[in-house]
Amino acid sequence: LEWSRHVSEGMLPNRFPDAGEAPDYNSVDAALWFVIAVHELRAAARSTRLLSIADERALSSAVQAILDGYAAGTRHGIALDADGLLRAGEPGVQLTWMDAKVGGRVITPRIGKPVEIQALWLNAVWSASRHQPAYRKAFEKGLRSFRERFWDEQRGWLLDVVDENHVAGSDDASLRPNQLLAVGGLPLVLLPREAARRVVDAALRHLWTPMGPR
């Protein structure tokens, strides 16, 4: 509920700075994680009186502002593309959780359509569609595009970024743990069972360590 007060142009701040400074709105996934958290909170509170009518309105308003803001376009090139997927990024800005920046250089830019951002976006839209059926077509379109554009049959895993640097057809096929969010950890699995199994198998073969995935 506290975070719902800080939505700006569809985004949530990545960091609240010291007193007197403006918050930093430079995360593409923070607001989408919020939508997922709202979905899970509502599910957990369904049989209780944890959420008041005012609470529900505040959460619904924040979710609506996030989805509308992302769809229409907001800071740092974040916007819904014609294929139903979410594009994001601009030079010099690190928007995903892989946000290392050294000497002004972004180490892993991932400009374009990162895989876990699509997983979060589609889960967020799916969640909203359960309360507002108008989102259903947007979800179905995005899911079709996701399966067509991200799945690499030859490698047996998902591409990490499509339309890299906002160049149509330019992809980054690096095997990274980001794709695991498309097959687990979120309310909805985005791949058919066999493909999801291959993603997990690839992660176990190439990324797994005694401390977790690389």
C-alpha positions in Angstrom: 0.0 0.0 0.0 2.9 2.4 0.7 4.5 1.6 -2.7 1.1 2.3 -4.4 1.6 6.0 -3.5 4.8 6.3 -5.5 3.7 5.3 -9.0 4.9 7.9 -11.5 4.3 7.7 -15.2 3.6 4.0 -14.7 7.0 3.4 -12.9 8.1 2.7 -9.3 11.4 4.1 -8.0 14.4 1.9 -8.0 15.8 3.7 -5.0 14.7 6.3 -2.5 17.6 8.6 -2.0 18.6 10.7 1.0 16.3 13.5 2.2 15.8 16.3 -0.2 16.6 14.3 -3.3 14.2 13.0 -6.0 13.6 9.2 -6.2 15.4 7.4 -9.0 13.0 5.9 -11.6 15.3 3.7 -13.6 14.0 0.2 -13.2 11.8 -1.5 -15.8 10.9 -4.5 -13.6 10.1 -2.9 -10.2 6.6 -1.8 -11.2 5.9 -5.2 -12.8 7.0 -7.0 -9.6 4.5 -4.8 -7.8 1.6 -6.0 -9.9 2.6 -9.6 -9.2 2.8 -8.8 -5.5 -0.7 -7.3 -5.6 -2.0 -10.4 -7.3 -0.5 -12.6 -4.6 -1.6 -10.3 -1.8 -5.2 -10.5 -3.0 -5.1 -14.2 -3.3 -3.8 -14.6 0.2 -6.3 -12.1 1.6 -9.3 -13.5 -0.2 -10.8 -15.3 2.8 -9.8 -12.6 5.3 -10.6 -9.0 6.0 -7.0 -7.9 5.6 -7.8 -5.4 2.8 -10.4 -2.7 3.2 -12.4 -1.3 0.3 -10.1 1.7 0.3 -7.0 -0.6 0.2 -8.4 -2.4 -2.8 -9.1 0.8 -4.6 -5.6 2.1 -3.9 -4.0 -1.2 -5.2 -6.3 -1.3 -8.3 -5.5 2.3 -9.1 -1.7 1.7 -8.9 -1.9 -1.5 -11.0 -4.0 0.4 -13.6 -1.5 3.3 -13.7 1.4 0.9 -14.2 -0.2 -1.1 -17.0 -1.5 2.0 -18.8 1.8 3.9 -18.3 3.9 1.0 -19.7 1.5 0.4 -22.6 1.4 4.1 -23.6 5.1 4.6 -23.2 7.2 6.1 -20.3 10.7 6.9 -19.3 13.8 5.3 -20.8 12.1 3.9 -23.9 9.7 1.6 -22.0 6.6 1.0 -24.2 4.4 -1.7 -25.5 5.4 -2.7 -29.1 3.1 -3.8 -32.0 3.9 -7.4 -31.3 2.4 -7.2 -27.8 5.8 -7.4 -26.1 7.4 -4.7 -23.9 10.5 -2.9 -25.2 12.8 -0.9 -22.9 16.2 0.7 -22.7 18.4 3.6 -23.9 22.1 4.0 -24.0 23.8 4.6 -20.7 20.9 3.4 -18.5 20.7 0.0 -16.8 17.0 -0.9 -16.4 16.9 -4.6 -15.6 18.2 -6.3 -12.5 21.5 -6.9 -14.2 22.3 -3.3 -13.5 26.1 -3.1 -12.9 27.6 0.2 -14.1 31.3 0.9 -13.8 32.9 4.2 -14.7 29.7 5.3 -16.4 29.6 2.2 -18.6 26.7 -0.2 -18.4 28.1 -3.7 -18.2 25.1 -5.6 -19.5 22.8 -3.1 -21.3 20.1 -5.6 -22.5 18.4 -2.8 -24.5 15.4 -4.2 -26.5 13.0 -6.9 -25.2 14.6 -8.8 -22.3 13.1 -12.2 -21.6 12.2 -11.9 -17.9 10.6 -8.5 -18.6 8.2 -10.2 -21.0 7.5 -12.9 -18.4 6.7 -10.2 -15.8 4.7 -8.1 -18.3 2.6 -11.0 -19.5 2.0 -12.3 -15.9 1.0 -8.7 -14.9 -1.5 -8.4 -17.9 -2.8 -11.9 -17.2 -3.4 -11.0 -13.6 -5.2 -7.8 -14.6 -7.3 -9.6 -17.1 -8.9 -11.7 -14.3 -10.5 -8.5 -13.1 -10.7 -6.6 -16.4 -11.5 -8.8 -19.4 -10.3 -6.0 -21.8 -6.7 -7.1 -21.0 -7.3 -10.6 -22.3 -6.6 -9.9 -25.9 -3.4 -8.0 -25.0 -2.2 -11.0 -23.0 -3.0 -13.5 -25.8 -1.3 -11.5 -28.4 1.8 -11.0 -26.3 1.9 -14.7 -25.4 1.8 -15.7 -29.1 4.7 -13.4 -29.9 6.7 -14.5 -26.9 6.6 -18.2 -27.9 7.3 -17.4 -31.5 10.1 -14.9 -31.0 12.0 -16.2 -27.9 12.0 -19.9 -28.2 15.2 -21.3 -29.9 14.4 -24.8 -31.0 18.0 -25.6 -32.0 19.5 -24.5 -28.7 16.6 -25.7 -26.5 16.3 -22.5 -24.5 14.9 -19.0 -24.7 16.8 -16.0 -26.2 17.8 -13.5 -23.6 16.9 -10.4 -25.6 15.1 -10.0 -28.9 15.2 -6.8 -31.0 18.5 -6.0 -29.3 19.2 -2.2 -29.3 15.7 -1.8 -30.7 16.9 -3.3 -34.0 14.2 -5.6 -35.4 15.5 -9.2 -35.8 18.7 -8.6 -33.8 18.8 -11.1 -30.9 21.0 -12.0 -28.0 21.0 -15.8 -27.5 23.1 -15.8 -24.4 22.1 -18.5 -22.0 21.2 -16.6 -18.8 19.1 -17.4 -15.8 16.6 -14.6 -16.6 14.6 -17.1 -18.7 13.7 -19.2 -15.7 11.0 -16.7 -14.8 9.2 -17.8 -17.9 8.8 -21.3 -16.6 8.6 -20.9 -12.8 8.4 -18.5 -9.9 5.5 -16.4 -11.3 1.8 -17.2 -11.3 1.7 -18.3 -14.9 4.1 -20.5 -16.9 4.5 -19.1 -20.4 5.9 -22.2 -22.3 4.4 -25.6 -23.1 5.5 -28.3 -20.7 8.1 -29.9 -22.9 9.8 -26.6 -23.8 9.7 -25.5 -20.1 11.5 -28.8 -19.2 14.2 -28.1 -21.8 14.8 -24.7 -20.4 15.3 -26.1 -16.9 17.5 -28.9 -18.2 19.7 -26.3 -20.0 20.0 -24.3 -16.8 21.0 -27.4 -14.8 23.6 -28.4 -17.4 25.2 -25.0 -17.9 24.3 -22.6 -15.1 23.8 -24.6 -11.9 26.4 -24.3 -9.1 26.4 -25.4 -5.5 25.2 -21.9 -4.6 22.5 -21.6 -7.2 22.3 -20.6 -10.9 25.0 -18.5 -12.4 
